[in-house]
Amino acid sequence: MTAPNSLAVELQPPRPELYQCDVLVVGGGPAGASAAYWLASSGVDVLVVEKKHYPREKACGDGLTPRSVLQLEEMGLAAELSVHHRYRGLRTSAYGRTIAMDWPEHPGLPSYGYVITRAELDELVARRAEKAGAVVWQGAEAVAPLSPPGSADRGPGPVTGAAPLRPAGGAIVSDKARASFTEVRARYVIVADGSLSRFGRALGTGRNREWPQGMALRGYYRSPRSAEEYIDSFLDIRDASGRVVPGYGWVFPLGDGRVNVGVGLLSTKGRGSHVNTSKLMDEFVAQVPASWCLDPRTSCGTPFGGRLPMGFGVGPRVGPDSIVVGDAAGAINPFNGEGIAYGYETGRLAAATVADALAADEPGLLAAYERSLQDIYGLYYRVARAFIGVLSRPGLMRICVNTGIYNRSLMEWLLRIMGNYLRHDELGPAEVVYKAVVALARRVPEG
């Protein structure tokens, strides 16, 4: 009579191993690794779960602007960066005209950038976070949020506004490397699982579909121009019929015999959504000057891509015990499609906010994160979102480009605005124009 009961006991699944920490970071890309580094550096017990194994490929231009370089150097990675390809500025081509511009002088930023593959870069920063004291699990996927002990239901809150996203921290983690399931309990969760952000959506985040989104596709090619001193952007990419489409192309030199080649397609309020990015990539490669030697024979493999939610178009970004950062928060700059720098910056902001909440034992302090985002990026991103409305109309874009690309001074201060290199210690042409546009943006309701 005891055999059935014994058999039942044997067939019961083992209780999940429980892992406890102060902070769980979901995702080990730029935002997640940055948050983990700064938290671990301040003595916080932090766990990063990254569903893939390093090195892993990402759809990215691989270009580090001075904003990114600053963040990485402040993490102590200057020596590691220095072995990669360093470049001095941006070369822009459109409608038969090309202009090369060095990065502008800025009191708080370096005057150079690097090109390094994301496969190398993300592992470099994750290892730096580990060295600072963070625990990093690779091949570990945060499947779904958990409710806190004693809670009846999890249930995300409303998607809009500052309403709570969830009642407490924690996640069920499938640690593929160990082929087991682990339950993680954390006081706070930082959501950094990228543009698709399955974990964020489980908490109730959503994208504002009226705001811009990009689609990007990139591939690698062997090229004799791999050591160029500038990264190249092309503002008049065309489809098979010769029609200019709302987007841009790039060729970024890696310095190792390869270049990163890609297209970014801008979509806002339905414009641009009909374009096939794979075909657009083929058309762009065919349009790049022959001196780059881009063709099927020099291709290093099939290109791949992803979506780019921009301008903080994803929210809410703060819950009672959670913060959303980087691409998962739509932190990409709409002006230029840059996401790496804003991943590092928002990860660092989140780390400082969570560290304060832990020190004071006051979850309500997490609200300071959203205030910081608005103080630092709010008006700038609002202006940038409006700018996308121009970029998404090729006719208007052509007028603007043809007006500006023949005027070096105009293009240089546009670079300062679009790259977010505005100086607060002086009032030059770029600052004057930007302030005027901001004043206009404050008057016009955003759709």
C-alpha positions, 0 to 999 in steps of 0.5 A: 500500500505504500508503493503508490505514495512512494512513487508519487513522491519520486515523481514530484519535481524537485523544488527550484533552487532559490537564489537571492540578491539585492538586484536582478538585472535582466539582460547583459547588453550595454544597459544591463552590464553598465547598471551591473558594473556601477551597482557592484562598484558601490557594493551592491549584491547584483545578479545579471541573467543573459539568455545568450552566451558571449560573444553573441552577435547583435544588429548594430553599426558597432560605432562608439561615439564620444558619449559611449567612449566616455562611459566606457573609459569611466568604467576603466576600459580605456586600455581595452578600447585602445586596441580597436579602430579609432576614428575622428568624425563623421563623413556624410554623403547625400545627393552627390555631395560629401562633407567630412566633420571631426567630432566637435570639441566638448569640455566633457567628452573625448574628441574621438570614437571607436568601432568595435563589434558588439560581439566583442564589446558586450562581453568586454563590459560584462566581464568588467562588471564581473570583475567589479563584483557582479554575478553574471549568468550566461545562457539564463533566461528570465522567463516571467516575473514572480509575485512576492511571498504572500502575494495573491497575484502578480498581475501587471498594472496599467500600461500608461502613465506612472501606474505600478507595473508590478508588485515585487521583484524576482524572476523565474530563470531557466539557466540553460548552462546548468539545464535546471530551473532557478528561482531568483528573489531580488529586492529590485529588478532592472529590465534591460532585455533589449528592444523586444523586451519580453520581460518588460512586456510581462510587467506591462510596458508598451510602445507608443505607436505614434512615436518613431521606430526604426528598423535596421539591418547590418552585415560585414564586408571585406574592404580595402578602406577598412582603416578610414578615419571617418565613419560614413553615413548616406542620407539619400538611400534609394529603393529599386525604382530610384525613389528616396526612402525615409532612412539612412545607410552607413559604412563603418570601418573596423580596421581589421579588413572589414567594414560594417555596412547597414541601413536604418529605416525610419517609421513614424505614423505608418510612413516607411512601414512598407519598405522591405529592409532586405531589398533596401540593403541590397540596393544600398550596397549597390549604390555605395561607391565602388572604392569600398568593394562591396559585393557578394564576393566580399560579403562575410555572411548574411546580414541580420537586423532588428527594430529600434524603439526611439525617443523613450517611446516605451513605458512606463519605465518605473514600477514599485520595485523595477526600472526599465533601461536602454533599448527596453525603454526605447532610449535610442536617440531619434536624431541618429539612431544611436543606442549604445551610449544611451544604454550605458547612460540609462543603466548608470542612472538606474544603478544610482537610483536603485543604490539610493533606494537600497541605502534608504530602504525606500522603494519610493525613491525609484521615481527619481529615475523617471525624473532624471530621464526627463531632466536630461533627455526630455526636451531633447528627445521631444525635438528629435521625435519632431525631426523624424517627421522631416526625415520620414518625408523624403521631399522635405529631407531633400530640401533640408539636406541640399540647403545644409550640405553646402554649408560647412558651418551649418552642418557642423552645428547640426552634427552637434545637435543631432549627436547631442553634443550641445555645450552648456558652458557657451552659447554658439550657433547650435545652442541658439538654434536648439533653444529656438526649436525647444521653445517651439516644441514646448508650444506645439502639442505632441501627437 
